[in-house]
Amino acid sequence: MIIDSHAHVNDSALDELRSQILQDTMDMPMKFCEVGFDCDSSLRAVDLAENNSGVYAIIGTHPQEAEKLTDEHLETYRRLSTHPKVVALGEIGLDYHYPDPPRESQLVAFERQLQLATTLDLPVVLHVRESYKDTLDLLSQYASDIKRGILLHCYSGSVESVKLFDKLGCYYALGGAITFKNAKKEEVIKAISPDRLLLETDCPYMTPVPFRGTPNMPKYVSLVAQKVAEVLGEDVESVIERTSANTKRLFYKIVD
Ligand SMILES: [Zn+2]
């Protein structure tokens, strides 16, 4: 059983492939977590999970949508958090790649959702892009009150940052980017503790080699597993087994 811990199958780029993806998820030993990026897409993620076996939902407001976050949205996330197929709050965090939305509003939305996270029985999924220092500063204030754990999705930071996030007990998800040519990523893969590593696709983005240029899909998570196995000198089956066990430990509502 392989688990894609982070997918956006509801993205319009997958409109024509969606029914096949959902069929594959039933037919293959595979599961995926559908991630919302705002309140509407979080509700749609829950809907997708409710109607399809092997699909779970992650709910929250992405930093790019920070300015849209309202009290009602937070209340909706609180209400949905007890749903049996809602496995995490996310993806929340800070993305400084583009000038908008302004950092101040991203920090407000991130902190409000971290505060919510301390009151929920759910782990948190973080989106961190070019914002490691601010993320660590804010996260450090809340990490000890987030009882169910923290996952850094699409981890693209340094080995040094792994050491800092390790102190907060974080998990790390790696995706298609590790299949792109870049020796530095191999050091990062080796630096992550084996029991803290998860796999993801972030589909339809970040398509792994050799399918670059086509939409990414949850089943391509096996290519990420292959790359991890190659770097660690392990067989791919044991990587799949271990990363799935890690995913189920963190996303504890995935029980079957
Ligand atoms: Zn995502």
Boltz pocket constraint, residues with backbone or C-beta under 6 A from the ligand:
constraints:
  - pocket:
      binder: B
      contacts: [[A, 6], [A, 8], [A, 35], [A, 91], [A, 202]]
      max_distance: 6.0
